[in-house]
């Protein structure tokens, strides 16, 4: 076997006594191992692994990942079909949370330890858990594309659960509280509160409504658009974030007259007139409305309730009627069953509490009946006699 020439790659001994391995890749380039080896056997084994990769079609260009993360991430965002709000969010996360650490680092050099250290440093520095989770999710998505582009073999974002945040359950307003808030807020926004609480519509969907979207004769509201507020003060009229968001929602009869009165008094005239406008005829802005909302909450003594929590009220009430998962998904404008199942589960839990309470009342009633009734012995020979 002595004198037999190597069929794949070359190994040579360096003046230092260590061994260097090289081979010609599928691209015709001479590829040296990224490090030298202590023994010739180690070098031979490394070459054997590379040869196996090439035979399987699993060879990876070691230079492919020598691209700075910053420019790659900017291109990643630019190449995707995103809403203006999402594009703005990603740009902010990249600029303020990812680029300072990873911007100048090559894609191939971003390792799991580096990602873990970045995340831990962010949290230790006081960055909010929700912001860190969103930044991590963006980093993981970008690096996932780098894997698909064959720039790297594995995604270095391996922190389990790092892209999700366990937030406390939001409160749900009662029917009484919804009416109290509706009566406490400025009259022109009374119906806005009622429709949020009993139809479960989002802020942007409500503000995007036009007269033609409301059919009082049939008692329905068509959701076809939403108004999104961008960080630069601009607003964007867009379609709902999913196809399921475009929907027709039936209006509870109890608030039909409220909507009728609102359209007559406050809405913009004309079939395409906006349903909700400010006192000066402008589309309401969330920050201005929030001041009115907080004032109404303070006056009614309702603490910790956000306007969006009214949507939970509407969805919870809908679930309590026994609506199916598909029916709830359609009404809520969700394309997946996850949210509908959450509301159904909450409704089922509440129904169990009601059943348990009823059980207690029945037991109490039975015990009272036994104490208050005297059992007379039946005469012999007349067992089972009943009155006709």
Wavefront OBJ file of the C-alpha trace (Angstrom):
o trace
v 0.000 0.000 0.000
v 3.037 2.221 0.413
v 3.354 4.606 -2.494
v -0.431 4.567 -3.254
v -1.554 8.074 -4.256
v -4.438 9.730 -2.448
v -7.600 9.765 -4.574
v -9.184 12.806 -2.892
v -7.457 15.861 -1.463
v -3.971 16.334 -0.154
v -2.309 16.230 3.232
v 1.033 17.793 3.962
v 3.158 18.085 7.073
v 4.008 21.636 8.102
v 7.294 22.810 9.696
v 5.401 23.048 12.984
v 4.775 19.323 12.906
v 1.039 19.674 12.353
v -0.807 18.542 9.226
v -2.710 20.584 6.684
v -5.573 19.129 4.576
v -6.747 20.572 1.237
v -9.121 19.529 -1.503
v -10.687 20.900 -4.698
v -14.370 21.726 -4.163
v -17.225 21.325 -6.650
v -16.653 24.960 -7.632
v -13.083 24.165 -8.749
v -11.539 26.165 -5.907
v -8.794 24.751 -3.683
v -10.285 24.528 -0.191
v -7.962 24.192 2.824
v -9.304 22.973 6.154
v -10.097 25.855 8.514
v -7.550 24.479 10.997
v -4.514 22.210 11.044
v -4.475 18.736 12.585
v -2.312 17.098 15.197
v -1.991 13.803 13.291
v -2.145 12.715 9.661
v -5.011 10.403 10.548
v -7.104 13.335 11.760
v -6.446 15.152 8.491
v -7.390 12.048 6.474
v -10.649 11.684 8.387
v -11.567 15.317 7.745
v -10.980 14.840 4.019
v -13.064 11.654 4.066
v -15.963 13.613 5.584
v -15.686 16.270 2.863
v -15.642 13.636 0.164
v -18.786 12.057 1.624
v -20.513 15.447 1.651
v -19.695 15.963 -2.017
v -20.942 12.504 -2.982
v -24.231 13.142 -1.165
v -24.626 16.566 -2.705
v -24.443 18.032 0.788
v -21.267 20.050 0.292
v -21.329 23.563 1.742
v -19.218 26.456 0.511
v -17.226 27.517 3.601
v -16.909 31.064 2.212
v -20.639 31.500 1.597
v -21.292 32.788 5.096
v -18.634 35.490 4.903
v -21.315 38.144 4.479
v -21.898 40.826 7.103
v -25.196 40.392 8.923
v -26.197 44.065 8.640
v -26.441 44.356 4.826
v -27.930 40.866 4.590
v -30.654 41.778 7.116
v -31.482 45.038 5.322
v -31.913 43.096 2.063
v -33.980 40.475 3.885
v -36.498 43.100 5.008
v -36.532 44.835 1.612
v -37.269 41.585 -0.263
v -40.360 40.697 1.750
v -43.985 41.674 1.211
v -44.740 43.380 4.500
v -47.254 45.921 5.676
v -45.879 49.378 6.371
v -46.262 48.899 10.120
v -44.421 45.563 10.071
v -41.665 46.942 7.851
v -41.273 49.866 10.217
v -41.162 47.542 13.240
v -38.504 45.305 11.664
v -36.410 48.326 10.692
v -36.532 49.637 14.254
v -35.662 46.270 15.782
v -32.756 45.873 13.377
v -31.381 49.361 13.956
v -31.699 49.525 17.727
v -31.319 45.917 18.864
v -29.625 43.712 16.273
v -27.163 45.809 14.276
v -25.186 47.125 17.294
v -24.151 43.541 18.106
v -24.397 41.619 14.841
v -24.206 44.274 12.103
v -20.515 43.863 11.245
v -20.328 40.148 12.107
v -20.265 37.637 9.260
v -23.315 35.397 9.056
v -21.138 32.297 9.522
v -19.629 33.695 12.725
v -22.945 34.198 14.536
v -22.945 31.266 16.938
v -25.449 29.983 19.531
v -23.270 31.285 22.410
v -23.132 34.744 20.797
v -26.920 34.800 20.405
v -27.467 33.661 24.006
v -25.061 36.289 25.315
v -26.732 39.040 23.247
v -30.169 38.101 24.586
v -28.997 37.902 28.190
v -27.244 41.281 27.912
v -30.374 42.875 26.456
v -32.577 41.651 29.280
v -29.979 42.583 31.911
v -29.769 46.110 30.465
v -33.481 46.605 31.054
v -34.836 46.136 27.525
v -38.447 44.992 27.787
v -39.029 41.224 27.446
v -41.545 41.793 24.642
v -39.055 43.866 22.633
v -36.291 41.298 23.176
v -38.645 38.501 22.101
v -39.573 40.358 18.902
v -35.922 41.134 18.123
v -34.972 37.499 18.717
v -37.798 36.303 16.474
v -36.579 38.604 13.704
v -32.985 37.396 14.127
v -34.136 33.780 13.984
v -36.166 34.426 10.822
v -33.233 36.132 9.076
v -30.823 33.357 10.052
v -33.384 30.778 8.937
v -33.282 32.315 5.477
v -29.480 32.197 5.608
v -29.789 28.433 6.128
v -32.127 28.189 3.118
v -29.660 30.269 1.090
v -26.948 27.749 2.070
v -24.855 30.446 3.712
v -24.770 28.445 6.946
v -25.701 24.911 7.923
v -27.682 25.524 11.110
v -29.656 28.356 12.621
v -27.726 29.664 15.644
v -30.938 30.834 17.346
v -31.525 27.847 19.601
v -32.938 29.442 22.774
v -36.161 27.574 23.471
v -39.164 29.873 23.922
v -37.109 33.043 23.430
v -39.469 34.439 20.784
v -42.546 34.219 22.989
v -43.497 36.293 26.018
v -45.778 35.105 28.774
v -47.915 38.160 29.398
v -50.554 38.272 32.134
v -54.119 37.664 31.001
v -55.856 40.876 30.023
v -59.048 41.858 31.869
v -62.444 41.535 30.228
v -65.029 44.258 30.747
v -68.496 43.239 31.843
v -71.600 44.317 29.926
v -72.320 46.822 32.687
v -68.791 48.270 32.444
v -69.033 48.610 28.664
v -72.169 50.726 29.039
v -70.649 52.743 31.876
v -67.616 53.569 29.718
v -69.818 54.337 26.702
v -71.843 56.769 28.775
v -68.748 58.381 30.340
v -66.802 59.035 27.142
v -67.458 61.878 24.710
v -70.898 61.303 23.069
v -69.429 61.069 19.556
v -67.409 58.018 20.674
v -70.190 56.281 22.630
v -71.117 53.977 19.745
v -67.441 53.284 19.068
v -67.177 51.790 22.569
v -70.397 49.772 22.160
v -69.327 48.326 18.789
v -65.895 47.423 20.161
v -67.449 45.728 23.182
v -70.258 43.806 21.495
v -68.925 43.204 17.970
v -65.303 42.564 18.938
v -63.914 44.835 16.214
v -60.375 46.210 16.430
v -59.595 49.931 16.704
v -58.252 50.144 13.142
v -61.285 48.273 11.769
v -63.724 50.589 13.550
v -61.939 53.762 12.452
v -61.838 52.422 8.886
v -65.623 51.977 8.638
v -67.639 53.962 6.080
v -71.398 54.400 5.946
v -71.733 51.913 3.099
v -70.177 49.235 5.356
v -73.131 49.346 7.781
v -76.446 47.760 6.802
v -78.978 48.564 9.502
v -81.806 46.841 7.627
v -80.025 43.507 7.818
v -78.094 44.345 10.987
v -74.567 43.771 9.647
v -71.192 45.477 9.447
v -68.763 44.739 6.605
v -65.087 44.895 7.586
v -63.096 45.637 4.445
v -60.265 47.882 5.588
v -58.346 49.075 8.622
v -56.502 52.274 9.473
v -52.932 51.753 10.690
v -50.959 54.503 12.417
v -47.263 54.590 11.526
v -44.523 55.797 13.830
v -43.717 58.822 11.644
v -47.160 60.308 12.201
v -48.510 58.997 8.903
v -51.539 56.755 8.558
v -52.154 53.932 6.145
v -55.461 52.503 4.989
v -54.924 48.825 4.378
v -56.750 45.547 4.098
v -57.061 43.466 7.287
v -53.882 41.531 8.105
v -55.332 38.225 6.862
v -57.937 37.147 4.305
v -60.153 36.064 7.207
v -60.099 39.665 8.447
v -62.393 40.675 5.579
v -65.736 39.627 6.978
v -69.333 40.559 7.651
v -70.301 40.722 11.320
v -73.877 40.635 12.557
v -74.852 43.436 14.928
v -76.621 42.594 18.193
v -80.096 44.089 17.954
v -79.677 45.829 21.293
v -77.261 48.420 19.831
v -78.842 48.927 16.401
v -80.638 52.078 17.572
v -77.382 53.435 19.024
v -75.679 52.979 15.661
v -78.637 54.553 13.855
v -78.502 57.589 16.117
v -74.733 57.898 15.719
v -74.922 57.825 11.917
v -77.604 60.486 11.974
v -75.724 62.803 14.330
v -71.967 62.279 14.025
v -70.981 60.322 10.883
v -69.666 61.980 7.734
v -72.421 62.427 5.101
v -72.553 60.402 1.905
v -72.389 56.679 1.232
v -68.607 56.742 1.491
v -68.601 58.994 4.556
v -66.526 57.892 7.524
v -68.506 56.519 10.442
v -66.201 57.844 13.159
v -64.657 61.307 12.884
v -63.364 63.822 15.395
v -65.046 67.108 16.287
v -63.085 68.885 13.532
v -63.838 66.247 10.898
v -60.487 64.406 11.078
v -59.979 60.682 11.444
v -59.452 60.018 15.176
v -55.903 59.333 16.310
v -55.219 56.664 18.874
v -53.142 58.850 21.218
v -55.865 61.520 21.381
v -58.602 58.932 21.909
v -56.553 57.244 24.649
v -56.683 60.445 26.697
v -60.472 60.419 26.449
v -60.501 56.693 27.233
v -58.347 57.048 30.363
v -60.570 59.904 31.556
v -63.679 57.716 31.109
v -62.011 54.849 32.983
v -61.091 57.190 35.829
v -64.617 58.586 36.061
v -66.155 55.095 36.186
v -63.535 53.691 38.562
v -62.497 50.983 36.083
v -58.764 50.356 36.384
v -56.259 48.688 34.071
v -58.581 48.303 31.084
v -57.269 49.045 27.581
v -59.589 49.879 24.712
v -58.470 46.694 22.927
v -59.719 44.699 25.921
v -63.263 45.479 24.748
v -62.588 43.092 21.866
v -62.095 40.352 24.450
v -65.510 41.185 25.882
v -67.176 40.781 22.500
v -65.368 37.535 21.750
v -66.046 36.093 25.207
v -69.760 36.891 24.936
v -69.862 35.296 21.478
v -68.170 32.148 22.785
v -70.612 31.931 25.703
v -73.526 31.573 23.248
v -72.236 28.136 22.236
v -70.932 29.258 18.849
v -68.732 26.732 17.038
v -65.007 27.233 16.528
v -65.548 28.021 12.846
v -68.280 30.539 13.664
v -66.051 32.295 16.201
v -63.134 32.373 13.753
v -65.383 34.005 11.151
v -66.737 36.601 13.576
v -63.352 37.423 15.088
v -61.546 37.572 11.752
v -58.972 34.889 12.556
v -57.513 32.486 10.006
v -56.550 29.892 12.640
v -58.551 28.251 15.406
v -56.098 29.114 18.206
v -57.785 32.297 19.446
v -61.295 30.876 19.066
v -60.330 27.846 21.143
v -58.995 30.128 23.887
v -62.335 31.918 24.146
v -64.243 28.644 23.975
v -62.054 27.240 26.759
v -62.708 30.331 28.895
v -66.430 29.981 28.233
v -66.328 26.283 29.163
v -64.496 27.087 32.406
v -67.113 29.675 33.290
v -69.912 27.234 32.465
v -68.316 24.688 34.797
v -68.324 27.258 37.628
v -71.989 27.965 36.924
v -72.803 24.239 36.957
v -70.936 23.776 40.246
v -72.843 26.688 41.788
v -76.137 25.235 40.551
v -75.179 21.895 42.032
v -74.697 23.552 45.415
v -78.101 25.217 45.199
v -79.775 21.919 44.279
v -78.128 20.109 47.203
v -79.174 22.871 49.586
v -82.716 22.705 48.264
v -82.925 18.936 48.615
v -81.655 19.045 52.187
v -84.289 21.673 53.064
v -87.022 19.573 51.499
v -86.033 16.503 53.523
v -86.054 18.415 56.823
v -89.438 20.010 56.165
v -91.308 16.864 55.030
v -92.607 14.239 57.447
v -92.754 10.720 56.022
v -96.062 9.008 57.091
v -95.936 5.210 57.179
v -98.114 3.565 54.559
v -100.888 1.215 55.796
v -100.229 -2.442 55.309
v -101.780 -3.870 52.221
v -101.680 -0.552 50.359
v -98.092 -0.465 49.171
v -97.749 1.589 45.981
v -101.291 3.001 46.071
v -101.502 6.298 44.156
v -104.193 8.817 43.677
v -105.899 8.685 40.284
l 1 2 3 4 5 6 7 8 9 10 11 12 13 14 15 16 17 18 19 20 21 22 23 24 25 26 27 28 29 30 31 32 33 34 35 36 37 38 39 40 41 42 43 44 45 46 47 48 49 50 51 52 53 54 55 56 57 58 59 60 61 62 63 64 65 66 67 68 69 70 71 72 73 74 75 76 77 78 79 80 81 82 83 84 85 86 87 88 89 90 91 92 93 94 95 96 97 98 99 100 101 102 103 104 105 106 107 108 109 110 111 112 113 114 115 116 117 118 119 120 121 122 123 124 125 126 127 128 129 130 131 132 133 134 135 136 137 138 139 140 141 142 143 144 145 146 147 148 149 150 151 152 153 154 155 156 157 158 159 160 161 162 163 164 165 166 167 168 169 170 171 172 173 174 175 176 177 178 179 180 181 182 183 184 185 186 187 188 189 190 191 192 193 194 195 196 197 198 199 200 201 202 203 204 205 206 207 208 209 210 211 212 213 214 215 216 217 218 219 220 221 222 223 224 225 226 227 228 229 230 231 232 233 234 235 236 237 238 239 240 241 242 243 244 245 246 247 248 249 250 251 252 253 254 255 256 257 258 259 260 261 262 263 264 265 266 267 268 269 270 271 272 273 274 275 276 277 278 279 280 281 282 283 284 285 286 287 288 289 290 291 292 293 294 295 296 297 298 299 300 301 302 303 304 305 306 307 308 309 310 311 312 313 314 315 316 317 318 319 320 321 322 323 324 325 326 327 328 329 330 331 332 333 334 335 336 337 338 339 340 341 342 343 344 345 346 347 348 349 350 351 352 353 354 355 356 357 358 359 360 361 362 363 364 365 366 367 368 369 370 371 372 373 374 375 376 377 378 379 380 381 382 383 384 385 386 387 388
